[in-house]
Amino acid sequence: MAECDIPDGWQARGTPPTLSRRFPFPDYPATRRFLDALAALSEQAGVHPQTINFGSGYVNVTLDATADGAADAGFARRIDALLAQG
Amino acid sequence: MAECDIPDGWQARGTPPTLSRRFPFPDYPATRRFLDALAALSEQAGVHPQTINFGSGYVNVTLDATADGAADAGFARRIDALLAQG
């Protein structure tokens, strides 16, 4: 629940808190690679974002709170880690 | 521009008109199959929706107007046709 547990770039909203972040990309292929990596991560983790909103050059991700009512900082960090994989 | 040219289930908004439709699915795998088919269609057509918003059981698609300012009814119909492919 601690605010300091929210990863950089993510915004917490509401109670229980959702976490949202906007990921910009230079073009559609890069956007698509991220979406595919995010889908693979979701399937592997068995956790799906509440909503994903995207256009050619960005992806907005919103995560539900965990079952115990906390922001899902762990899943947010795993999504951030996808960026490092290119 | 004719209203009667808008395919069933799509809503036109604004000038130039965007077209939006919500596609419900019974589960995430079905949602994912539709998203993959839509991505393949977009890449093949060289046309990308303005925005796609999705959760586990639905996909909202919004299409930009065509270059001549008309609703993109043709692309909307090609998206509808993906449903028939399962």
Backbone of each chain as nested JSON, in Angstrom:
{
  "chains": [
    {"id": "A", "residues": [
      {"number": 1, "name": "MET", "atoms": {"N": [0.826, -1.195, 0.0], "CA": [0.0, 0.0, 0.0], "C": [0.87, 1.257, 0.0]}},
      {"number": 2, "name": "ALA", "atoms": {"N": [2.12, 1.125, 0.434], "CA": [2.963, 2.314, 0.567], "C": [3.155, 2.984, -0.788]}},
      {"number": 3, "name": "GLU", "atoms": {"N": [2.986, 4.292, -0.808], "CA": [3.149, 5.057, -2.042], "C": [4.537, 4.838, -2.632]}},
      {"number": 4, "name": "CYS", "atoms": {"N": [5.523, 4.703, -1.745], "CA": [6.905, 4.581, -2.206], "C": [7.141, 3.261, -2.925]}},
      {"number": 5, "name": "ASP", "atoms": {"N": [6.154, 2.363, -2.855], "CA": [6.305, 1.076, -3.525], "C": [5.892, 1.151, -4.999]}},
      {"number": 6, "name": "ILE", "atoms": {"N": [5.322, 2.302, -5.428], "CA": [4.864, 2.441, -6.814], "C": [6.074, 2.669, -7.71]}},
      {"number": 7, "name": "PRO", "atoms": {"N": [6.266, 1.832, -8.738], "CA": [7.436, 2.017, -9.606], "C": [7.374, 3.357, -10.344]}},
      {"number": 8, "name": "ASP", "atoms": {"N": [8.529, 3.903, -10.633], "CA": [8.623, 5.157, -11.379], "C": [7.827, 5.082, -12.681]}},
      {"number": 9, "name": "GLY", "atoms": {"N": [7.094, 6.147, -12.962], "CA": [6.375, 6.211, -14.235], "C": [4.946, 5.705, -14.148]}},
      {"number": 10, "name": "TRP", "atoms": {"N": [4.617, 5.015, -13.073], "CA": [3.255, 4.486, -12.899], "C": [2.46, 5.423, -11.992]}},
      {"number": 11, "name": "GLN", "atoms": {"N": [1.168, 5.498, -12.268], "CA": [0.296, 6.316, -11.429], "C": [-0.745, 5.438, -10.759]}},
      {"number": 12, "name": "ALA", "atoms": {"N": [-0.879, 5.598, -9.458], "CA": [-1.896, 4.869, -8.7], "C": [-3.162, 5.709, -8.635]}},
      {"number": 13, "name": "ARG", "atoms": {"N": [-4.306, 5.049, -8.773], "CA": [-5.599, 5.761, -8.74], "C": [-6.642, 4.897, -8.063]}},
      {"number": 14, "name": "GLY", "atoms": {"N": [-7.401, 5.503, -7.155], "CA": [-8.57, 4.84, -6.594], "C": [-8.255, 3.9, -5.452]}},
      {"number": 15, "name": "THR", "atoms": {"N": [-9.312, 3.312, -4.877], "CA": [-9.189, 2.366, -3.78], "C": [-10.155, 1.213, -4.048]}},
      {"number": 16, "name": "PRO", "atoms": {"N": [-9.673, -0.038, -4.226], "CA": [-8.255, -0.413, -4.298], "C": [-7.585, 0.209, -5.522]}},
      {"number": 17, "name": "PRO", "atoms": {"N": [-6.282, 0.441, -5.411], "CA": [-5.588, 1.235, -6.437], "C": [-5.3, 0.486, -7.741]}},
      {"number": 18, "name": "THR", "atoms": {"N": [-5.685, 1.106, -8.83], "CA": [-5.172, 0.654, -10.123], "C": [-3.815, 1.338, -10.34]}},
      {"number": 19, "name": "LEU", "atoms": {"N": [-3.026, 0.755, -11.227], "CA": [-1.749, 1.372, -11.63], "C": [-1.792, 1.569, -13.14]}},
      {"number": 20, "name": "SER", "atoms": {"N": [-1.433, 2.758, -13.602], "CA": [-1.45, 3.048, -15.039], "C": [-0.127, 3.641, -15.474]}},
      {"number": 21, "name": "ARG", "atoms": {"N": [0.276, 3.269, -16.68], "CA": [1.474, 3.876, -17.272], "C": [1.312, 3.952, -18.78]}},
      {"number": 22, "name": "ARG", "atoms": {"N": [1.83, 5.044, -19.355], "CA": [1.861, 5.22, -20.808], "C": [3.261, 4.912, -21.317]}},
      {"number": 23, "name": "PHE", "atoms": {"N": [3.344, 4.033, -22.302], "CA": [4.624, 3.676, -22.915], "C": [4.642, 4.2, -24.348]}},
      {"number": 24, "name": "PRO", "atoms": {"N": [5.482, 5.183, -24.652], "CA": [5.574, 5.679, -26.034], "C": [6.556, 4.848, -26.854]}},
      {"number": 25, "name": "PHE", "atoms": {"N": [6.282, 4.718, -28.155], "CA": [7.169, 3.979, -29.061], "C": [7.354, 4.779, -30.348]}},
      {"number": 26, "name": "PRO", "atoms": {"N": [8.484, 4.581, -31.006], "CA": [8.768, 5.393, -32.193], "C": [7.924, 5.02, -33.4]}},
      {"number": 27, "name": "ASP", "atoms": {"N": [7.404, 3.807, -33.434], "CA": [6.638, 3.392, -34.611], "C": [5.762, 2.182, -34.269]}},
      {"number": 28, "name": "TYR", "atoms": {"N": [4.944, 1.774, -35.248], "CA": [4.035, 0.669, -34.996], "C": [4.746, -0.66, -34.732]}},
      {"number": 29, "name": "PRO", "atoms": {"N": [5.802, -0.999, -35.476], "CA": [6.47, -2.276, -35.19], "C": [6.975, -2.37, -33.746]}},
      {"number": 30, "name": "ALA", "atoms": {"N": [7.506, -1.278, -33.226], "CA": [7.984, -1.286, -31.84], "C": [6.799, -1.427, -30.878]}},
      {"number": 31, "name": "THR", "atoms": {"N": [5.699, -0.755, -31.188], "CA": [4.482, -0.872, -30.376], "C": [4.007, -2.317, -30.369]}},
      {"number": 32, "name": "ARG", "atoms": {"N": [4.012, -2.918, -31.536], "CA": [3.525, -4.291, -31.686], "C": [4.426, -5.289, -30.941]}},
      {"number": 33, "name": "ARG", "atoms": {"N": [5.726, -5.064, -30.985], "CA": [6.635, -5.958, -30.251], "C": [6.334, -5.906, -28.75]}},
      {"number": 34, "name": "PHE", "atoms": {"N": [6.097, -4.701, -28.258], "CA": [5.792, -4.556, -26.834], "C": [4.47, -5.24, -26.492]}},
      {"number": 35, "name": "LEU", "atoms": {"N": [3.455, -5.045, -27.338], "CA": [2.158, -5.682, -27.093], "C": [2.286, -7.206, -27.08]}},
      {"number": 36, "name": "ASP", "atoms": {"N": [3.069, -7.741, -27.997], "CA": [3.263, -9.196, -28.047], "C": [3.993, -9.686, -26.802]}},
      {"number": 37, "name": "ALA", "atoms": {"N": [5.01, -8.939, -26.382], "CA": [5.755, -9.326, -25.184], "C": [4.852, -9.237, -23.951]}},
      {"number": 38, "name": "LEU", "atoms": {"N": [3.999, -8.222, -23.923], "CA": [3.077, -8.053, -22.797], "C": [2.05, -9.184, -22.766]}},
      {"number": 39, "name": "ALA", "atoms": {"N": [1.58, -9.584, -23.93], "CA": [0.619, -10.7, -23.992], "C": [1.282, -11.992, -23.517]}},
      {"number": 40, "name": "ALA", "atoms": {"N": [2.526, -12.212, -23.937], "CA": [3.241, -13.431, -23.514], "C": [3.459, -13.419, -22.004]}},
      {"number": 41, "name": "LEU", "atoms": {"N": [3.837, -12.277, -21.472], "CA": [4.03, -12.151, -20.015], "C": [2.715, -12.414, -19.282]}},
      {"number": 42, "name": "SER", "atoms": {"N": [1.627, -11.844, -19.781], "CA": [0.317, -12.009, -19.128], "C": [-0.094, -13.463, -19.1]}},
      {"number": 43, "name": "GLU", "atoms": {"N": [0.143, -14.141, -20.228], "CA": [-0.258, -15.548, -20.302], "C": [0.594, -16.403, -19.376]}},
      {"number": 44, "name": "GLN", "atoms": {"N": [1.879, -16.079, -19.321], "CA": [2.792, -16.821, -18.457], "C": [2.457, -16.575, -16.984]}},
      {"number": 45, "name": "ALA", "atoms": {"N": [2.155, -15.326, -16.654], "CA": [1.894, -14.958, -15.258], "C": [0.462, -15.293, -14.837]}},
      {"number": 46, "name": "GLY", "atoms": {"N": [-0.422, -15.481, -15.819], "CA": [-1.834, -15.694, -15.489], "C": [-2.485, -14.442, -14.939]}},
      {"number": 47, "name": "VAL", "atoms": {"N": [-1.901, -13.302, -15.255], "CA": [-2.442, -12.004, -14.808], "C": [-2.622, -11.135, -16.04]}},
      {"number": 48, "name": "HIS", "atoms": {"N": [-3.789, -10.572, -16.199], "CA": [-4.027, -9.714, -17.347], "C": [-4.296, -8.289, -16.89]}},
      {"number": 49, "name": "PRO", "atoms": {"N": [-3.753, -7.311, -17.618], "CA": [-4.096, -5.926, -17.287], "C": [-5.611, -5.721, -17.331]}},
      {"number": 50, "name": "GLN", "atoms": {"N": [-6.102, -4.783, -16.544], "CA": [-7.524, -4.437, -16.58], "C": [-7.888, -3.928, -17.963]}},
      {"number": 51, "name": "THR", "atoms": {"N": [-7.101, -2.987, -18.481], "CA": [-7.293, -2.48, -19.839], "C": [-5.948, -2.13, -20.46]}},
      {"number": 52, "name": "ILE", "atoms": {"N": [-5.895, -2.307, -21.768], "CA": [-4.761, -1.851, -22.571], "C": [-5.349, -0.997, -23.679]}},
      {"number": 53, "name": "ASN", "atoms": {"N": [-4.797, 0.178, -23.848], "CA": [-5.264, 1.115, -24.866], "C": [-4.059, 1.468, -25.716]}},
      {"number": 54, "name": "PHE", "atoms": {"N": [-4.154, 1.266, -27.033], "CA": [-2.974, 1.586, -27.831], "C": [-3.325, 2.167, -29.185]}},
      {"number": 55, "name": "GLY", "atoms": {"N": [-2.387, 2.935, -29.695], "CA": [-2.411, 3.428, -31.062], "C": [-1.092, 3.035, -31.701]}},
      {"number": 56, "name": "SER", "atoms": {"N": [-0.785, 3.603, -32.853], "CA": [0.425, 3.178, -33.565], "C": [1.696, 3.407, -32.765]}},
      {"number": 57, "name": "GLY", "atoms": {"N": [1.71, 4.448, -31.925], "CA": [2.952, 4.838, -31.275], "C": [2.914, 4.889, -29.76]}},
      {"number": 58, "name": "TYR", "atoms": {"N": [1.961, 4.22, -29.145], "CA": [1.913, 4.226, -27.672], "C": [1.055, 3.073, -27.192]}},
      {"number": 59, "name": "VAL", "atoms": {"N": [1.306, 2.711, -25.932], "CA": [0.47, 1.729, -25.239], "C": [0.207, 2.264, -23.838]}},
      {"number": 60, "name": "ASN", "atoms": {"N": [-1.058, 2.375, -23.459], "CA": [-1.433, 2.704, -22.083], "C": [-1.874, 1.422, -21.393]}},
      {"number": 61, "name": "VAL", "atoms": {"N": [-1.27, 1.13, -20.261], "CA": [-1.595, -0.088, -19.518], "C": [-2.191, 0.294, -18.171]}},
      {"number": 62, "name": "THR", "atoms": {"N": [-3.302, -0.328, -17.797], "CA": [-3.875, -0.153, -16.458], "C": [-3.995, -1.517, -15.797]}},
      {"number": 63, "name": "LEU", "atoms": {"N": [-3.433, -1.611, -14.588], "CA": [-3.454, -2.876, -13.831], "C": [-4.436, -2.795, -12.681]}},
      {"number": 64, "name": "ASP", "atoms": {"N": [-5.186, -3.862, -12.469], "CA": [-6.021, -3.967, -11.274], "C": [-5.144, -4.095, -10.032]}},
      {"number": 65, "name": "ALA", "atoms": {"N": [-5.742, -3.755, -8.89], "CA": [-5.085, -4.037, -7.609], "C": [-4.996, -5.551, -7.428]}},
      {"number": 66, "name": "THR", "atoms": {"N": [-4.109, -5.982, -6.557], "CA": [-4.012, -7.411, -6.247], "C": [-5.207, -7.83, -5.384]}},
      {"number": 67, "name": "ALA", "atoms": {"N": [-5.331, -9.144, -5.171], "CA": [-6.481, -9.669, -4.417], "C": [-6.534, -9.095, -3.001]}},
      {"number": 68, "name": "ASP", "atoms": {"N": [-5.398, -8.734, -2.432], "CA": [-5.402, -8.177, -1.074], "C": [-5.515, -6.649, -1.067]}},
      {"number": 69, "name": "GLY", "atoms": {"N": [-5.861, -6.067, -2.223], "CA": [-6.186, -4.639, -2.266], "C": [-5.011, -3.7, -2.453]}},
      {"number": 70, "name": "ALA", "atoms": {"N": [-3.833, -4.247, -2.719], "CA": [-2.65, -3.401, -2.914], "C": [-2.413, -3.159, -4.406]}},
      {"number": 71, "name": "ALA", "atoms": {"N": [-1.718, -2.076, -4.71], "CA": [-1.31, -1.824, -6.095], "C": [-0.397, -2.964, -6.546]}},
      {"number": 72, "name": "ASP", "atoms": {"N": [-0.543, -3.385, -7.791], "CA": [0.222, -4.544, -8.273], "C": [1.589, -4.105, -8.797]}},
      {"number": 73, "name": "ALA", "atoms": {"N": [2.405, -3.635, -7.85], "CA": [3.721, -3.099, -8.207], "C": [4.62, -4.168, -8.816]}},
      {"number": 74, "name": "GLY", "atoms": {"N": [4.453, -5.403, -8.361], "CA": [5.29, -6.485, -8.884], "C": [5.048, -6.716, -10.368]}},
      {"number": 75, "name": "PHE", "atoms": {"N": [3.787, -6.743, -10.761], "CA": [3.472, -6.952, -12.179], "C": [3.892, -5.724, -12.998]}},
      {"number": 76, "name": "ALA", "atoms": {"N": [3.732, -4.543, -12.407], "CA": [4.171, -3.31, -13.088], "C": [5.666, -3.387, -13.399]}},
      {"number": 77, "name": "ARG", "atoms": {"N": [6.446, -3.875, -12.434], "CA": [7.905, -3.972, -12.652], "C": [8.235, -5.007, -13.724]}},
      {"number": 78, "name": "ARG", "atoms": {"N": [7.448, -6.069, -13.776], "CA": [7.702, -7.091, -14.814], "C": [7.379, -6.511, -16.193]}},
      {"number": 79, "name": "ILE", "atoms": {"N": [6.377, -5.648, -16.256], "CA": [6.067, -4.989, -17.552], "C": [7.194, -4.027, -17.923]}},
      {"number": 80, "name": "ASP", "atoms": {"N": [7.663, -3.252, -16.946], "CA": [8.785, -2.346, -17.221], "C": [9.99, -3.114, -17.754]}},
      {"number": 81, "name": "ALA", "atoms": {"N": [10.206, -4.301, -17.217], "CA": [11.373, -5.092, -17.622], "C": [11.306, -5.519, -19.081]}},
      {"number": 82, "name": "LEU", "atoms": {"N": [10.083, -5.559, -19.645], "CA": [9.957, -5.914, -21.067], "C": [10.655, -4.897, -21.947]}},
      {"number": 83, "name": "LEU", "atoms": {"N": [10.68, -3.643, -21.495], "CA": [11.317, -2.582, -22.303], "C": [12.801, -2.847, -22.488]}},
      {"number": 84, "name": "ALA", "atoms": {"N": [13.404, -3.375, -21.429], "CA": [14.837, -3.633, -21.475], "C": [15.184, -4.722, -22.489]}},
      {"number": 85, "name": "GLN", "atoms": {"N": [14.182, -5.596, -22.757], "CA": [14.401, -6.688, -23.714], "C": [14.32, -6.197, -25.158]}},
      {"number": 86, "name": "GLY", "atoms": {"N": [13.883, -4.957, -25.332], "CA": [13.739, -4.406, -26.682], "C": [12.617, -5.103, -27.402]}}
    ]},
    {"id": "B", "residues": [
      {"number": 1, "name": "MET", "atoms": {"N": [-19.814, 9.523, -47.122], "CA": [-20.312, 10.365, -46.047], "C": [-21.729, 9.945, -45.639]}},
      {"number": 2, "name": "ALA", "atoms": {"N": [-22.403, 9.215, -46.512], "CA": [-23.803, 8.863, -46.234], "C": [-23.905, 8.031, -44.969]}},
      {"number": 3, "name": "GLU", "atoms": {"N": [-24.82, 8.399, -44.106], "CA": [-25.02, 7.66, -42.857], "C": [-25.331, 6.197, -43.135]}},
      {"number": 4, "name": "CYS", "atoms": {"N": [-26.039, 5.967, -44.232], "CA": [-26.47, 4.602, -44.529], "C": [-25.293, 3.716, -44.921]}},
      {"number": 5, "name": "ASP", "atoms": {"N": [-24.121, 4.341, -45.108], "CA": [-22.942, 3.566, -45.472], "C": [-22.229, 3.003, -44.241]}},
      {"number": 6, "name": "ILE", "atoms": {"N": [-22.667, 3.402, -43.044], "CA": [-22.002, 2.94, -41.822], "C": [-22.439, 1.504, -41.531]}},
      {"number": 7, "name": "PRO", "atoms": {"N": [-21.487, 0.575, -41.402], "CA": [-21.877, -0.817, -41.152], "C": [-22.592, -0.962, -39.799]}},
      {"number": 8, "name": "ASP", "atoms": {"N": [-23.478, -1.916, -39.718], "CA": [-24.201, -2.198, -38.471], "C": [-23.23, -2.383, -37.315]}},
      {"number": 9, "name": "GLY", "atoms": {"N": [-23.564, -1.799, -36.19], "CA": [-22.761, -1.997, -34.987], "C": [-21.678, -0.959, -34.796]}},
      {"number": 10, "name": "TRP", "atoms": {"N": [-21.409, -0.177, -35.83], "CA": [-20.386, 0.867, -35.74], "C": [-21.054, 2.212, -35.482]}},
      {"number": 11, "name": "GLN", "atoms": {"N": [-20.355, 3.059, -34.731], "CA": [-20.869, 4.4, -34.469], "C": [-19.928, 5.433, -35.061]}},
      {"number": 12, "name": "ALA", "atoms": {"N": [-20.499, 6.366, -35.813], "CA": [-19.72, 7.47, -36.386], "C": [-19.76, 8.641, -35.417]}},
      {"number": 13, "name": "ARG", "atoms": {"N": [-18.608, 9.296, -35.268], "CA": [-18.524, 10.452, -34.367], "C": [-17.589, 11.495, -34.946]}},
      {"number": 14, "name": "GLY", "atoms": {"N": [-18.037, 12.767, -34.91], "CA": [-17.155, 13.879, -35.251], "C": [-17.043, 14.133, -36.734]}},
      {"number": 15, "name": "THR", "atoms": {"N": [-16.265, 15.165, -37.057], "CA": [-16.028, 15.574, -38.437], "C": [-14.561, 15.928, -38.581]}},
      {"number": 16, "name": "PRO", "atoms": {"N": [-13.773, 15.209, -39.391], "CA": [-14.179, 14.016, -40.134], "C": [-14.515, 12.868, -39.189]}},
      {"number": 17, "name": "PRO", "atoms": {"N": [-15.383, 11.975, -39.629], "CA": [-15.945, 10.978, -38.72], "C": [-15.009, 9.822, -38.396]}},
      {"number": 18, "name": "THR", "atoms": {"N": [-14.858, 9.551, -37.094], "CA": [-14.267, 8.281, -36.683], "C": [-15.387, 7.245, -36.644]}},
      {"number": 19, "name": "LEU", "atoms": {"N": [-14.996, 5.994, -36.708], "CA": [-15.953, 4.885, -36.553], "C": [-15.499, 4.039, -35.371]}},
      {"number": 20, "name": "SER", "atoms": {"N": [-16.43, 3.714, -34.478], "CA": [-16.083, 2.911, -33.304], "C": [-17.037, 1.737, -33.153]}},
      {"number": 21, "name": "ARG", "atoms": {"N": [-16.466, 0.621, -32.696], "CA": [-17.309, -0.538, -32.387], "C": [-16.7, -1.316, -31.233]}},
      {"number": 22, "name": "ARG", "atoms": {"N": [-17.578, -1.833, -30.377], "CA": [-17.154, -2.71, -29.275], "C": [-17.429, -4.154, -29.665]}},
      {"number": 23, "name": "PHE", "atoms": {"N": [-16.404, -4.99, -29.552], "CA": [-16.523, -6.417, -29.849], "C": [-16.382, -7.196, -28.538]}},
      {"number": 24, "name": "PRO", "atoms": {"N": [-17.438, -7.851, -28.076], "CA": [-17.337, -8.651, -26.848], "C": [-16.871, -10.078, -27.159]}},
      {"number": 25, "name": "PHE", "atoms": {"N": [-16.117, -10.671, -26.242], "CA": [-15.65, -12.053, -26.411], "C": [-15.848, -12.819, -25.11]}},
      {"number": 26, "name": "PRO", "atoms": {"N": [-16.011, -14.134, -25.206], "CA": [-16.314, -14.911, -24.0], "C": [-15.126, -15.06, -23.059]}},
      {"number": 27, "name": "ASP", "atoms": {"N": [-13.915, -14.923, -23.567], "CA": [-12.747, -15.128, -22.709], "C": [-11.506, -14.492, -23.352]}},
      {"number": 28, "name": "TYR", "atoms": {"N": [-10.408, -14.523, -22.607], "CA": [-9.19, -13.887, -23.092], "C": [-8.636, -14.544, -24.358]}},
      {"number": 29, "name": "PRO", "atoms": {"N": [-8.598, -15.869, -24.445], "CA": [-8.064, -16.459, -25.687], "C": [-8.811, -15.984, -26.931]}},
      {"number": 30, "name": "ALA", "atoms": {"N": [-10.131, -15.877, -26.845], "CA": [-10.908, -15.4, -27.994], "C": [-10.586, -13.932, -28.287]}},
      {"number": 31, "name": "THR", "atoms": {"N": [-10.417, -13.15, -27.226], "CA": [-10.035, -11.739, -27.391], "C": [-8.686, -11.642, -28.09]}},
      {"number": 32, "name": "ARG", "atoms": {"N": [-7.775, -12.475, -27.634], "CA": [-6.415, -12.454, -28.175], "C": [-6.387, -12.888, -29.657]}},
      {"number": 33, "name": "ARG", "atoms": {"N": [-7.186, -13.884, -29.992], "CA": [-7.246, -14.312, -31.398], "C": [-7.732, -13.164, -32.29]}},
      {"number": 34, "name": "PHE", "atoms": {"N": [-8.737, -12.434, -31.804], "CA": [-9.25, -11.31, -32.583], "C": [-8.183, -10.219, -32.716]}},
      {"number": 35, "name": "LEU", "atoms": {"N": [-7.49, -9.924, -31.629], "CA": [-6.442, -8.896, -31.678], "C": [-5.34, -9.284, -32.658]}},
      {"number": 36, "name": "ASP", "atoms": {"N": [-4.965, -10.55, -32.653], "CA": [-3.92, -11.007, -33.574], "C": [-4.393, -10.914, -35.022]}},
      {"number": 37, "name": "ALA", "atoms": {"N": [-5.648, -11.289, -35.258], "CA": [-6.193, -11.213, -36.615], "C": [-6.289, -9.755, -37.063]}},
      {"number": 38, "name": "LEU", "atoms": {"N": [-6.66, -8.884, -36.142], "CA": [-6.766, -7.455, -36.457], "C": [-5.382, -6.861, -36.763]}},
      {"number": 39, "name": "ALA", "atoms": {"N": [-4.381, -7.281, -36.019], "CA": [-3.018, -6.796, -36.275], "C": [-2.538, -7.27, -37.65]}},
      {"number": 40, "name": "ALA", "atoms": {"N": [-2.83, -8.522, -37.977], "CA": [-2.417, -9.059, -39.28], "C": [-3.13, -8.308, -40.41]}},
      {"number": 41, "name": "LEU", "atoms": {"N": [-4.42, -8.059, -40.237], "CA": [-5.171, -7.297, -41.241], "C": [-4.595, -5.885, -41.403]}},
      {"number": 42, "name": "SER", "atoms": {"N": [-4.297, -5.234, -40.28], "CA": [-3.77, -3.865, -40.323], "C": [-2.442, -3.822, -41.062]}},
      {"number": 43, "name": "GLU", "atoms": {"N": [-1.601, -4.823, -40.787], "CA": [-0.284, -4.83, -41.425], "C": [-0.42, -5.096, -42.92]}},
      {"number": 44, "name": "GLN", "atoms": {"N": [-1.326, -5.982, -43.254], "CA": [-1.552, -6.31, -44.657], "C": [-2.152, -5.104, -45.403]}},
      {"number": 45, "name": "ALA", "atoms": {"N": [-3.1, -4.429, -44.759], "CA": [-3.795, -3.304, -45.4], "C": [-2.974, -2.012, -45.332]}},
      {"number": 46, "name": "GLY", "atoms": {"N": [-1.999, -1.961, -44.423], "CA": [-1.261, -0.722, -44.219], "C": [-2.116, 0.368, -43.598]}},
      {"number": 47, "name": "VAL", "atoms": {"N": [-3.155, -0.054, -42.898], "CA": [-4.062, 0.88, -42.206], "C": [-4.163, 0.436, -40.756]}},
      {"number": 48, "name": "HIS", "atoms": {"N": [-3.942, 1.375, -39.836], "CA": [-4.04, 1.018, -38.431], "C": [-5.169, 1.777, -37.776]}},
      {"number": 49, "name": "PRO", "atoms": {"N": [-5.927, 1.11, -36.909], "CA": [-6.945, 1.844, -36.156], "C": [-6.309, 3.014, -35.409]}},
      {"number": 50, "name": "GLN", "atoms": {"N": [-7.113, 4.057, -35.191], "CA": [-6.633, 5.197, -34.404], "C": [-6.307, 4.724, -32.988]}},
      {"number": 51, "name": "THR", "atoms": {"N": [-7.244, 3.996, -32.37], "CA": [-7.0, 3.417, -31.05], "C": [-7.702, 2.07, -30.933]}},
      {"number": 52, "name": "ILE", "atoms": {"N": [-7.081, 1.209, -30.153], "CA": [-7.685, -0.06, -29.77], "C": [-7.607, -0.12, -28.256]}},
      {"number": 53, "name": "ASN", "atoms": {"N": [-8.732, -0.423, -27.636], "CA": [-8.816, -0.496, -26.182], "C": [-9.355, -1.881, -25.859]}},
      {"number": 54, "name": "PHE", "atoms": {"N": [-8.638, -2.628, -25.037], "CA": [-9.154, -3.966, -24.745], "C": [-8.894, -4.405, -23.316]}},
      {"number": 55, "name": "GLY", "atoms": {"N": [-9.77, -5.286, -22.86], "CA": [-9.6, -6.001, -21.597], "C": [-9.706, -7.475, -21.917]}},
      {"number": 56, "name": "SER", "atoms": {"N": [-9.848, -8.303, -20.908], "CA": [-9.849, -9.753, -21.139], "C": [-10.982, -10.203, -22.052]}},
      {"number": 57, "name": "GLY", "atoms": {"N": [-12.122, -9.508, -21.996], "CA": [-13.295, -9.992, -22.702], "C": [-13.916, -9.029, -23.697]}},
      {"number": 58, "name": "TYR", "atoms": {"N": [-13.166, -8.055, -24.157], "CA": [-13.723, -7.122, -25.147], "C": [-12.593, -6.394, -25.862]}},
      {"number": 59, "name": "VAL", "atoms": {"N": [-12.929, -5.892, -27.047], "CA": [-12.016, -5.018, -27.794], "C": [-12.851, -3.857, -28.333]}},
      {"number": 60, "name": "ASN", "atoms": {"N": [-12.448, -2.627, -28.03], "CA": [-13.051, -1.441, -28.636], "C": [-12.116, -0.933, -29.726]}},
      {"number": 61, "name": "VAL", "atoms": {"N": [-12.635, -0.763, -30.919], "CA": [-11.822, -0.307, -32.05], "C": [-12.343, 1.047, -32.513]}},
      {"number": 62, "name": "THR", "atoms": {"N": [-11.452, 2.009, -32.714], "CA": [-11.826, 3.297, -33.31], "C": [-10.975, 3.523, -34.548]}},
      {"number": 63, "name": "LEU", "atoms": {"N": [-11.637, 3.8, -35.659], "CA": [-10.963, 4.027, -36.939], "C": [-10.978, 5.499, -37.3]}},
      {"number": 64, "name": "ASP", "atoms": {"N": [-9.864, 5.992, -37.811], "CA": [-9.819, 7.339, -38.37], "C": [-10.657, 7.407, -39.642]}},
      {"number": 65, "name": "ALA", "atoms": {"N": [-11.068, 8.618, -39.994], "CA": [-11.682, 8.839, -41.301], "C": [-10.633, 8.583, -42.384]}},
      {"number": 66, "name": "THR", "atoms": {"N": [-11.098, 8.352, -43.597], "CA": [-10.172, 8.181, -44.714], "C": [-9.578, 9.54, -45.102]}},
      {"number": 67, "name": "ALA", "atoms": {"N": [-8.595, 9.518, -46.0], "CA": [-7.902, 10.749, -46.398], "C": [-8.865, 11.774, -47.006]}},
      {"number": 68, "name": "ASP", "atoms": {"N": [-9.942, 11.308, -47.614], "CA": [-10.899, 12.248, -48.205], "C": [-12.017, 12.631, -47.231]}},
      {"number": 69, "name": "GLY", "atoms": {"N": [-11.833, 12.318, -45.945], "CA": [-12.757, 12.818, -44.925], "C": [-13.998, 11.987, -44.699]}},
      {"number": 70, "name": "ALA", "atoms": {"N": [-14.062, 10.81, -45.302], "CA": [-15.235, 9.951, -45.11], "C": [-14.962, 8.914, -44.025]}},
      {"number": 71, "name": "ALA", "atoms": {"N": [-16.029, 8.405, -43.435], "CA": [-15.894, 7.297, -42.493], "C": [-15.303, 6.101, -43.235]}},
      {"number": 72, "name": "ASP", "atoms": {"N": [-14.406, 5.376, -42.564], "CA": [-13.711, 4.271, -43.236], "C": [-14.543, 2.984, -43.14]}},
      {"number": 73, "name": "ALA", "atoms": {"N": [-15.678, 3.006, -43.83], "CA": [-16.625, 1.893, -43.776], "C": [-16.007, 0.619, -44.362]}},
      {"number": 74, "name": "GLY", "atoms": {"N": [-15.147, 0.783, -45.359], "CA": [-14.54, -0.386, -45.977], "C": [-13.654, -1.154, -45.009]}},
      {"number": 75, "name": "PHE", "atoms": {"N": [-12.837, -0.417, -44.25], "CA": [-11.962, -1.083, -43.279], "C": [-12.801, -1.672, -42.138]}},
      {"number": 76, "name": "ALA", "atoms": {"N": [-13.868, -0.961, -41.756], "CA": [-14.765, -1.478, -40.707], "C": [-15.344, -2.829, -41.129]}},
      {"number": 77, "name": "ARG", "atoms": {"N": [-15.738, -2.928, -42.384], "CA": [-16.315, -4.199, -42.859], "C": [-15.269, -5.309, -42.888]}},
      {"number": 78, "name": "ARG", "atoms": {"N": [-14.03, -4.945, -43.198], "CA": [-12.97, -5.971, -43.202], "C": [-12.705, -6.46, -41.776]}},
      {"number": 79, "name": "ILE", "atoms": {"N": [-12.846, -5.552, -40.804], "CA": [-12.689, -5.977, -39.403], "C": [-13.848, -6.885, -39.004]}},
      {"number": 80, "name": "ASP", "atoms": {"N": [-15.061, -6.498, -39.372], "CA": [-16.22, -7.354, -39.073], "C": [-16.023, -8.756, -39.644]}},
      {"number": 81, "name": "ALA", "atoms": {"N": [-15.424, -8.811, -40.821], "CA": [-15.254, -10.11, -41.486], "C": [-14.311, -11.025, -40.708]}},
      {"number": 82, "name": "LEU", "atoms": {"N": [-13.444, -10.456, -39.866], "CA": [-12.55, -11.281, -39.051], "C": [-13.342, -12.168, -38.1]}},
      {"number": 83, "name": "LEU", "atoms": {"N": [-14.489, -11.661, -37.636], "CA": [-15.311, -12.42, -36.685], "C": [-15.791, -13.727, -37.305]}},
      {"number": 84, "name": "ALA", "atoms": {"N": [-16.089, -13.661, -38.579], "CA": [-16.602, -14.842, -39.278], "C": [-15.538, -15.929, -39.38]}},
      {"number": 85, "name": "GLN", "atoms": {"N": [-14.25, -15.494, -39.33], "CA": [-13.153, -16.455, -39.425], "C": [-12.917, -17.179, -38.108]}},
      {"number": 86, "name": "GLY", "atoms": {"N": [-13.577, -16.711, -37.021], "CA": [-13.376, -17.325, -35.696], "C": [-11.999, -17.047, -35.161]}}
    ]}
  ]
}
